[in-house]
Amino acid sequence: MTATKEKFFNAAKLSAQDKAAATDHTARAIIAAELSERERKTERLKALRLQQAASAPADSDASPKKRGRSSKSSPKP
């Protein structure tokens, strides 16, 4: 078996339209895959958030309590 130029190089060149179409097709496939993955991740996180909210205790006093001034911050008279 001899290595010839025809085995390594494609003699028929692609037209600019063919190259553009191939690039467009590849880019659209990548974008669609990313969109699908992002939607799947969003649904998964939404389900986890709803599950966490359902399992959390329902406290009506969930806000943090206000603390008074500490004695170090107020000057002495």
C-alpha positions as CSV (number, residue, x, y, z in Angstrom):
1,M,0.0,0.0,0.0
2,T,1.5,3.3,-1.1
3,A,0.6,6.5,0.5
4,T,-0.7,8.8,-2.2
5,K,-1.7,12.4,-2.2
6,E,-5.3,11.4,-3.0
7,K,-5.6,9.4,0.3
8,F,-4.6,12.4,2.4
9,F,-6.1,15.3,0.6
10,N,-9.5,15.8,-0.7
11,A,-9.3,16.8,-4.4
12,A,-12.8,18.2,-4.5
13,K,-13.0,21.5,-2.7
14,L,-16.2,22.6,-0.9
15,S,-17.9,25.7,-2.1
16,A,-18.3,28.6,0.2
17,Q,-22.1,27.9,0.5
18,D,-21.4,24.3,1.5
19,K,-18.9,25.4,4.2
20,A,-21.4,28.0,5.5
21,A,-24.2,25.4,5.5
22,A,-22.0,22.9,7.4
23,T,-21.0,25.6,9.9
24,D,-24.5,26.8,10.4
25,H,-25.8,23.2,10.9
26,T,-23.1,22.5,13.5
27,A,-23.7,25.8,15.4
28,R,-27.4,25.2,15.5
29,A,-26.9,21.7,16.8
30,I,-24.7,23.0,19.6
31,I,-27.1,25.8,20.5
32,A,-30.0,23.3,20.6
33,A,-28.1,20.9,22.8
34,E,-27.2,23.7,25.2
35,L,-30.8,24.9,25.4
36,S,-32.0,21.4,26.1
37,E,-29.4,20.9,28.8
38,R,-30.2,24.3,30.4
39,E,-34.0,23.5,30.4
40,R,-33.3,20.1,32.0
41,K,-31.1,21.7,34.7
42,T,-33.8,24.4,35.4
43,E,-36.5,21.8,35.8
44,R,-34.2,19.8,38.2
45,L,-33.4,22.8,40.3
46,K,-37.1,23.9,40.4
47,A,-38.1,20.4,41.6
48,L,-35.4,20.5,44.3
49,R,-36.5,24.0,45.4
50,L,-40.1,23.0,45.7
51,Q,-39.2,19.8,47.6
52,Q,-37.0,21.9,50.0
53,A,-39.9,24.4,50.5
54,A,-42.3,21.6,51.2
55,S,-40.1,19.9,53.8
56,A,-39.1,23.2,55.5
57,P,-41.0,24.0,58.8
58,A,-43.6,26.6,58.3
59,D,-42.6,29.2,60.9
60,S,-44.5,32.5,60.8
61,D,-41.6,34.2,62.6
62,A,-39.0,33.3,60.0
63,S,-37.5,36.7,59.9
64,P,-34.4,37.3,61.9
65,K,-34.9,39.1,65.2
66,K,-33.5,42.6,65.5
67,R,-30.8,43.0,68.0
68,G,-30.4,46.1,70.2
69,R,-27.3,48.2,70.3
70,S,-24.3,46.6,72.0
71,S,-22.7,48.4,74.9
72,K,-19.4,48.6,73.1
73,S,-20.7,50.8,70.3
74,S,-22.5,53.4,72.5
75,P,-20.2,56.0,74.1
76,K,-20.4,56.4,77.9
77,P,-21.6,59.8,79.2
